[in-house]
Amino acid sequence: MKRRDFLKGAGVAATGVAAASALAAPAVASDKIKWKMVTSWPKNLPGPGVAAQMLADRITMLSGGRIEVKLYAAGELVPGRGVFDAVSEGTAELYHSVPAYWGSKSKGFLLFGSQPFGLTADEQYGWMAHGGGQALYDEMYARFNLKPFLCGNSGPQAAGWFRTEINSAEDLKGLRFRTTGLASEMCTKMGMAVQAMGGRDMFQALQTGTLDAGEFIGPWTDSALASIRLPRTTTSRA
């Protein structure tokens, strides 16, 4: 890719939990390019929040300081679910998020995130780098004036946190469950009542009993995100 083409484009990165970064027209002043990176995470959230800051710092460092990237946590500049549109429309230059959030824009985006029984982190990278995945990725996001990049991968995730023990597929029917992406469609077909909400809201709903189960990213990130003690019963799809 030519440097000038890179600077003119918009970019998105996604893998596993799907970390996404996007580029819009850069603001140039005194020979320094300033980029705003909007994210779907609280600042320095273990896992994606930390990875987003590392990416911002890495771009600034590798450019010798000529490209200065400032990170904005979810809600600081735009809502966490608003980062895609913010970069597509030029409000910010990059975003860091997950493809699982953009299924309403195109179902094709969901193939580039993590899903039940999907690719491992290494398998997904192999497909993207050597199996034609990146070309499809570019084609999908180009429709929205975005350029996608891989920038992290959680790999297969735990199935979730459950208030009651699960012993059979029948136990899942009617369960109020928080998830996203292709997992939400699979769970719906299994008879679960899928709920859409943020990670912190999920744990509050689990505590109050308005939600029976849910998955966000994994124990490390989830335990840091939750302000409550996590339910003790877990099961895994990894």
C-alpha positions as a LaTeX table, in Angstrom:
\begin{tabular}{lrrr}
\hline
Residue & $x$ (\AA) & $y$ (\AA) & $z$ (\AA) \\
\hline
Met1 & 0.00 & 0.00 & 0.00 \\
Lys2 & 1.27 & 3.47 & $-0.88$ \\
Arg3 & 1.69 & 5.86 & 2.02 \\
Arg4 & $-0.51$ & 8.54 & 0.45 \\
Asp5 & $-3.28$ & 6.04 & $-0.25$ \\
Phe6 & $-3.10$ & 4.88 & 3.37 \\
Leu7 & $-3.48$ & 8.42 & 4.69 \\
Lys8 & $-6.44$ & 9.16 & 2.42 \\
Gly9 & $-8.36$ & 6.01 & 3.30 \\
Ala10 & $-10.36$ & 4.93 & 6.30 \\
Gly11 & $-9.29$ & 1.84 & 8.19 \\
Val12 & $-10.82$ & $-0.83$ & 10.38 \\
Ala13 & $-9.15$ & $-3.70$ & 12.20 \\
Ala14 & $-11.01$ & $-6.71$ & 13.53 \\
Thr15 & $-10.27$ & $-10.17$ & 14.85 \\
Gly16 & $-11.53$ & $-12.61$ & 17.46 \\
Val17 & $-13.35$ & $-10.27$ & 19.77 \\
Ala18 & $-12.72$ & $-8.09$ & 16.79 \\
Ala19 & $-10.67$ & $-5.07$ & 17.50 \\
Ala20 & $-11.36$ & $-2.47$ & 14.86 \\
Ser21 & $-9.51$ & 0.68 & 13.90 \\
Ala22 & $-10.62$ & 3.14 & 11.23 \\
Leu23 & $-9.02$ & 6.05 & 9.42 \\
Ala24 & $-10.64$ & 9.20 & 8.02 \\
Ala25 & $-9.15$ & 12.38 & 6.47 \\
Pro26 & $-6.24$ & 13.39 & 8.77 \\
Ala27 & $-5.98$ & 16.84 & 10.34 \\
Val28 & $-2.60$ & 18.32 & 9.39 \\
Ala29 & $-1.03$ & 21.19 & 11.31 \\
Ser30 & 2.63 & 22.25 & 11.53 \\
Asp31 & 3.72 & 19.08 & 9.71 \\
Lys32 & 2.07 & 16.93 & 12.41 \\
Ile33 & $-0.90$ & 14.71 & 11.65 \\
Lys34 & $-3.39$ & 14.40 & 14.51 \\
Trp35 & $-5.76$ & 11.45 & 14.58 \\
Lys36 & $-8.64$ & 10.74 & 16.95 \\
Met37 & $-9.19$ & 7.07 & 17.82 \\
Val38 & $-12.66$ & 6.33 & 19.20 \\
Thr39 & $-13.28$ & 2.99 & 20.92 \\
Ser40 & $-16.10$ & 0.80 & 22.20 \\
Trp41 & $-14.34$ & 0.25 & 25.54 \\
Pro42 & $-13.74$ & 1.98 & 28.85 \\
Lys43 & $-10.22$ & 3.39 & 28.86 \\
Asn44 & $-7.56$ & 0.76 & 29.73 \\
Leu45 & $-10.13$ & $-2.02$ & 30.12 \\
Pro46 & $-8.02$ & $-5.22$ & 30.39 \\
Gly47 & $-7.94$ & $-6.80$ & 26.96 \\
Pro48 & $-9.48$ & $-4.51$ & 24.31 \\
Gly49 & $-9.06$ & $-1.21$ & 26.14 \\
Val50 & $-5.38$ & $-1.86$ & 26.79 \\
Ala51 & $-4.89$ & $-3.10$ & 23.21 \\
Ala52 & $-6.47$ & 0.07 & 21.81 \\
Gln53 & $-4.09$ & 2.29 & 23.79 \\
Met54 & $-1.12$ & 0.15 & 22.72 \\
Leu55 & $-2.16$ & 0.56 & 19.09 \\
Ala56 & $-2.47$ & 4.34 & 19.44 \\
Asp57 & 0.94 & 4.53 & 21.12 \\
Arg58 & 2.52 & 2.22 & 18.52 \\
Ile59 & 1.33 & 4.34 & 15.59 \\
Thr60 & 2.62 & 7.49 & 17.25 \\
Met61 & 5.97 & 5.86 & 18.03 \\
Leu62 & 6.52 & 4.29 & 14.61 \\
Ser63 & 5.76 & 7.58 & 12.89 \\
Gly64 & 8.44 & 9.29 & 14.96 \\
Gly65 & 5.74 & 11.45 & 16.51 \\
Arg66 & 4.59 & 12.89 & 13.19 \\
Ile67 & 1.27 & 11.05 & 13.50 \\
Glu68 & $-0.18$ & 11.74 & 16.94 \\
Val69 & $-3.06$ & 9.44 & 17.93 \\
Lys70 & $-5.30$ & 10.42 & 20.83 \\
Leu71 & $-7.57$ & 7.72 & 22.22 \\
Tyr72 & $-11.15$ & 8.40 & 23.31 \\
Ala73 & $-12.92$ & 5.82 & 25.44 \\
Ala74 & $-16.54$ & 4.86 & 24.81 \\
Gly75 & $-18.77$ & 7.86 & 25.51 \\
Glu76 & $-15.99$ & 10.45 & 25.57 \\
Leu77 & $-16.44$ & 11.58 & 21.97 \\
Val78 & $-19.10$ & 9.19 & 20.64 \\
Pro79 & $-21.00$ & 6.23 & 22.17 \\
Gly80 & $-19.28$ & 2.85 & 22.01 \\
Arg81 & $-21.67$ & 1.59 & 19.33 \\
Gly82 & $-21.27$ & 4.86 & 17.39 \\
Val83 & $-17.60$ & 4.47 & 16.46 \\
Phe84 & $-18.25$ & 2.87 & 13.06 \\
Asp85 & $-20.37$ & 5.79 & 11.85 \\
Ala86 & $-18.04$ & 8.34 & 13.44 \\
Val87 & $-15.11$ & 7.20 & 11.31 \\
Ser88 & $-17.17$ & 6.42 & 8.22 \\
Glu89 & $-18.51$ & 9.99 & 8.30 \\
Gly90 & $-15.20$ & 11.64 & 9.20 \\
Thr91 & $-15.81$ & 12.63 & 12.83 \\
Ala92 & $-12.74$ & 10.59 & 13.85 \\
Glu93 & $-9.86$ & 8.99 & 11.97 \\
Leu94 & $-9.74$ & 5.54 & 13.62 \\
Tyr95 & $-11.90$ & 3.28 & 15.72 \\
His96 & $-11.17$ & 0.19 & 17.81 \\
Ser97 & $-14.11$ & $-2.18$ & 18.20 \\
Val98 & $-15.49$ & $-5.56$ & 17.03 \\
Pro99 & $-17.23$ & $-6.65$ & 13.79 \\
Ala100 & $-19.91$ & $-8.42$ & 15.84 \\
Tyr101 & $-21.47$ & $-5.01$ & 16.51 \\
Trp102 & $-22.12$ & $-4.17$ & 12.84 \\
Gly103 & $-24.46$ & $-6.97$ & 11.75 \\
Ser104 & $-27.29$ & $-4.47$ & 11.26 \\
Lys105 & $-25.20$ & $-2.78$ & 8.56 \\
Ser106 & $-24.28$ & $-6.03$ & 6.80 \\
Lys107 & $-24.40$ & $-9.66$ & 7.91 \\
Gly108 & $-21.06$ & $-10.15$ & 6.14 \\
Phe109 & $-19.25$ & $-8.23$ & 8.90 \\
Leu110 & $-20.08$ & $-10.98$ & 11.37 \\
Leu111 & $-17.82$ & $-13.45$ & 9.56 \\
Phe112 & $-14.75$ & $-11.43$ & 10.59 \\
Gly113 & $-15.36$ & $-11.65$ & 14.32 \\
Ser114 & $-15.54$ & $-14.59$ & 16.71 \\
Gln115 & $-18.46$ & $-17.00$ & 16.70 \\
Pro116 & $-19.45$ & $-20.34$ & 18.23 \\
Phe117 & $-17.32$ & $-23.17$ & 16.84 \\
Gly118 & $-15.48$ & $-20.65$ & 14.67 \\
Leu119 & $-11.82$ & $-20.22$ & 13.83 \\
Thr120 & $-9.13$ & $-20.03$ & 16.48 \\
Ala121 & $-6.95$ & $-16.91$ & 16.56 \\
Asp122 & $-4.21$ & $-18.60$ & 14.51 \\
Glu123 & $-6.69$ & $-20.03$ & 12.02 \\
Gln124 & $-8.34$ & $-16.66$ & 11.52 \\
Tyr125 & $-5.02$ & $-14.93$ & 10.95 \\
Gly126 & $-4.06$ & $-17.62$ & 8.42 \\
Trp127 & $-7.30$ & $-17.08$ & 6.52 \\
Met128 & $-6.95$ & $-13.30$ & 6.59 \\
Ala129 & $-3.27$ & $-13.19$ & 5.62 \\
His130 & $-2.98$ & $-16.17$ & 3.28 \\
Gly131 & $-6.46$ & $-17.39$ & 2.36 \\
Gly132 & $-8.07$ & $-14.34$ & 0.80 \\
Gly133 & $-9.83$ & $-13.15$ & 3.94 \\
Gln134 & $-8.26$ & $-9.68$ & 3.90 \\
Ala135 & $-9.49$ & $-9.00$ & 0.35 \\
Leu136 & $-13.06$ & $-9.81$ & 1.38 \\
Tyr137 & $-12.59$ & $-7.76$ & 4.55 \\
Asp138 & $-11.43$ & $-4.77$ & 2.49 \\
Glu139 & $-14.35$ & $-5.13$ & 0.07 \\
Met140 & $-16.94$ & $-5.16$ & 2.87 \\
Tyr141 & $-15.64$ & $-2.11$ & 4.69 \\
Ala142 & $-14.87$ & $-0.12$ & 1.53 \\
Arg143 & $-18.64$ & 0.21 & 1.04 \\
Phe144 & $-18.62$ & 2.40 & 4.14 \\
Asn145 & $-15.42$ & 4.36 & 3.35 \\
Leu146 & $-13.38$ & 2.30 & 5.80 \\
Lys147 & $-10.14$ & 0.31 & 5.57 \\
Pro148 & $-9.96$ & $-2.69$ & 7.95 \\
Phe149 & $-6.87$ & $-3.94$ & 9.78 \\
Leu150 & $-6.28$ & $-6.84$ & 12.15 \\
Cys151 & $-5.15$ & $-5.48$ & 15.50 \\
Gly152 & $-5.67$ & $-8.17$ & 18.11 \\
Asn153 & $-7.49$ & $-11.44$ & 18.64 \\
Ser154 & $-9.10$ & $-12.95$ & 21.72 \\
Gly155 & $-9.63$ & $-16.33$ & 20.08 \\
Pro156 & $-12.64$ & $-18.50$ & 21.01 \\
Gln157 & $-14.51$ & $-17.12$ & 24.01 \\
Ala158 & $-16.20$ & $-18.77$ & 26.97 \\
Ala159 & $-19.91$ & $-19.42$ & 26.45 \\
Gly160 & $-20.81$ & $-17.12$ & 29.31 \\
Trp161 & $-21.77$ & $-16.55$ & 32.92 \\
Phe162 & $-24.90$ & $-18.40$ & 34.04 \\
Arg163 & $-27.05$ & $-17.93$ & 37.15 \\
Thr164 & $-28.01$ & $-21.62$ & 37.12 \\
Glu165 & $-26.14$ & $-24.78$ & 36.14 \\
Ile166 & $-26.59$ & $-25.94$ & 32.54 \\
Asn167 & $-26.74$ & $-29.71$ & 32.03 \\
Ser168 & $-28.45$ & $-30.06$ & 28.65 \\
Ala169 & $-29.59$ & $-28.09$ & 25.62 \\
Glu170 & $-33.10$ & $-28.13$ & 27.08 \\
Asp171 & $-31.86$ & $-26.03$ & 30.01 \\
Leu172 & $-31.06$ & $-23.22$ & 27.57 \\
Lys173 & $-34.59$ & $-22.80$ & 26.22 \\
Gly174 & $-36.20$ & $-19.56$ & 27.36 \\
Leu175 & $-32.96$ & $-18.37$ & 28.99 \\
Arg176 & $-32.54$ & $-14.58$ & 28.82 \\
Phe177 & $-29.02$ & $-14.37$ & 27.41 \\
Arg178 & $-26.79$ & $-11.45$ & 26.40 \\
Thr179 & $-24.60$ & $-12.00$ & 23.34 \\
Thr180 & $-23.82$ & $-10.50$ & 19.91 \\
Gly181 & $-23.01$ & $-11.41$ & 16.32 \\
Leu182 & $-23.61$ & $-14.86$ & 14.87 \\
Ala183 & $-23.83$ & $-16.22$ & 18.42 \\
Ser184 & $-27.09$ & $-14.31$ & 18.90 \\
Glu185 & $-28.62$ & $-16.01$ & 15.87 \\
Met186 & $-27.47$ & $-19.45$ & 17.03 \\
Cys187 & $-28.84$ & $-18.87$ & 20.53 \\
Thr188 & $-32.16$ & $-17.66$ & 19.17 \\
Lys189 & $-32.53$ & $-20.84$ & 17.11 \\
Met190 & $-31.85$ & $-22.85$ & 20.27 \\
Gly191 & $-34.82$ & $-21.16$ & 21.96 \\
Met192 & $-32.94$ & $-18.59$ & 24.06 \\
Ala193 & $-34.21$ & $-15.03$ & 24.49 \\
Val194 & $-31.25$ & $-12.99$ & 23.27 \\
Gln195 & $-30.71$ & $-9.56$ & 24.83 \\
Ala196 & $-28.51$ & $-6.75$ & 23.47 \\
Met197 & $-26.68$ & $-4.65$ & 26.06 \\
Gly198 & $-23.23$ & $-3.44$ & 27.09 \\
Gly199 & $-20.90$ & $-5.48$ & 29.25 \\
Arg200 & $-21.35$ & $-3.46$ & 32.46 \\
Asp201 & $-25.14$ & $-3.47$ & 32.01 \\
Met202 & $-24.98$ & $-7.23$ & 31.53 \\
Phe203 & $-23.43$ & $-7.82$ & 34.95 \\
Gln204 & $-25.94$ & $-5.51$ & 36.65 \\
Ala205 & $-28.77$ & $-7.41$ & 34.94 \\
Leu206 & $-27.28$ & $-10.73$ & 36.10 \\
Gln207 & $-27.16$ & $-9.44$ & 39.65 \\
Thr208 & $-30.77$ & $-8.25$ & 39.67 \\
Gly209 & $-32.07$ & $-11.34$ & 37.90 \\
Thr210 & $-33.39$ & $-9.54$ & 34.81 \\
Leu211 & $-30.87$ & $-11.58$ & 32.82 \\
Asp212 & $-30.24$ & $-15.32$ & 33.23 \\
Ala213 & $-26.88$ & $-15.53$ & 31.49 \\
Gly214 & $-24.52$ & $-13.58$ & 29.28 \\
Glu215 & $-21.14$ & $-13.45$ & 27.60 \\
Phe216 & $-18.92$ & $-10.45$ & 26.91 \\
Ile217 & $-15.26$ & $-11.28$ & 26.23 \\
Gly218 & $-13.66$ & $-13.56$ & 28.83 \\
Pro219 & $-12.87$ & $-13.87$ & 32.55 \\
Trp220 & $-9.95$ & $-11.37$ & 32.57 \\
Thr221 & $-11.86$ & $-8.56$ & 30.89 \\
Asp222 & $-15.21$ & $-9.44$ & 32.39 \\
Ser223 & $-14.03$ & $-9.52$ & 36.00 \\
Ala224 & $-12.46$ & $-6.08$ & 35.57 \\
Leu225 & $-15.58$ & $-4.69$ & 33.90 \\
Ala226 & $-18.00$ & $-6.01$ & 36.47 \\
Ser227 & $-18.51$ & $-4.00$ & 39.63 \\
Ile228 & $-20.18$ & $-7.03$ & 41.23 \\
Arg229 & $-19.04$ & $-10.54$ & 42.10 \\
Leu230 & $-19.44$ & $-12.74$ & 39.02 \\
Pro231 & $-21.84$ & $-15.71$ & 39.05 \\
Arg232 & $-19.88$ & $-18.82$ & 39.95 \\
Thr233 & $-21.32$ & $-21.25$ & 37.39 \\
Thr234 & $-19.70$ & $-21.06$ & 33.95 \\
Thr235 & $-19.56$ & $-23.19$ & 30.85 \\
Ser236 & $-17.44$ & $-22.94$ & 27.75 \\
Arg237 & $-17.86$ & $-23.21$ & 24.01 \\
Ala238 & $-14.11$ & $-22.93$ & 23.33 \\
\hline
\end{tabular}
